Amino acid sequence: MNAQRIHLERLVGKMVVDSVGKKVGRLEEIIARRDGAIEEYVLGKEGLWERLGVVGLSMIFLRRKRKERHVPWEKMDLGGLRLKCRVEELEGRAEEKD
């Protein structure tokens, strides 16, 4: 079986839509385990701050609430940069984490 290669660095900054085509946010961070397995993707501006390591500072100085969306790897179709679910399902997941 031929494995398809995906260059994740080329996807960072690209817009992601949900299963019905609604814009969700830009892919800003990819979180992986030490063995290379992807755990989740982070979408949105705060994901960019997280990638740069200044997420706490942006919350303090810009008085922002965290709005990034964490997407489990199994809910993302990287081929089309599309969620395999509606964005509302992710928002429900974020509430469960709090």
N, C-alpha and C positions, 0 to 999 in steps of 0.2 A: 504494500500500500504506500503510495506517495503522499508524504506529509506536505501540506502547503505552508510556506513560510510567510510570516507576517512581520513586518518591521514596525514595531510599536512606536518607535520614535517619530515615524511619519504620520501617525494618527493623533499624536498629542496636539491639541489646539483645534481639532476638527469638531464641527457641530454633530451632536448625536440627537436623533429623534426617537420617539417611542413607537410602539407597534401600530399606531394609527397616524403617524406622521407629524405629531406635535413636537416642536423643538423642546429639548430637555436641558441642554447646556453643552458647553464644549468639554471634550475629554482633556482633563488637565493633569491627572495623576494615575499611575497604574501601580497597584500594590501587589507585590509578589512575595512568596516565601523564599527562603534561602535556596531551596531546590529548584527554583525557577517557575514553579506553578503559580499562576495568577490567582489571587484571592478576590480582588475587586478592583473596580475602576472608580475614579472620583471625577464628578462632573461639576462644572460651575467655577465662578471666579475664586471662591474660597479654596477650591481644589488647587488653583494656581498658587495661592498664598501657601498652602500646605506643602506643595512641591518645592517652593523656594525656602521653606523652613521659617516663615514669618507669620504663620497663622495666628498666633497669640497676639503679636503686635498689631496686626490688622484689626483684630477685635477690640483692642484697647484704644488705639489712636483713631480709628475710623468709626468707632462705636457701632460696629456691625454685628448682627446675629449671624451665626453659622448657617449658611444656606446650601452648602455643597450637598450633592447627592452621591451616596455610596451605592454602587451597583455591583451585586455579586457577579462573578465571572459567568455563571451559567445563564444569566439574564441578558447578556449582551451578544449581539451578532456583529462581530468585528468586520465581516465582509461588507456589510452595508451601513455600518455605524448606526445600528438600530437596536433598540431594546426589544426583547422578546415579550414585553409586557407593556401595559399603560403606565405612564408616569405616576398616576395616583397610587398604584401598587407599591411603588418605591417610597412614596410619602407615608404610607401606612407603616412600612417597615421602619422608617426613621422614628416614628412615634413609639414603636415597640422598644427601640433601643434606649429611649429616654427614661 
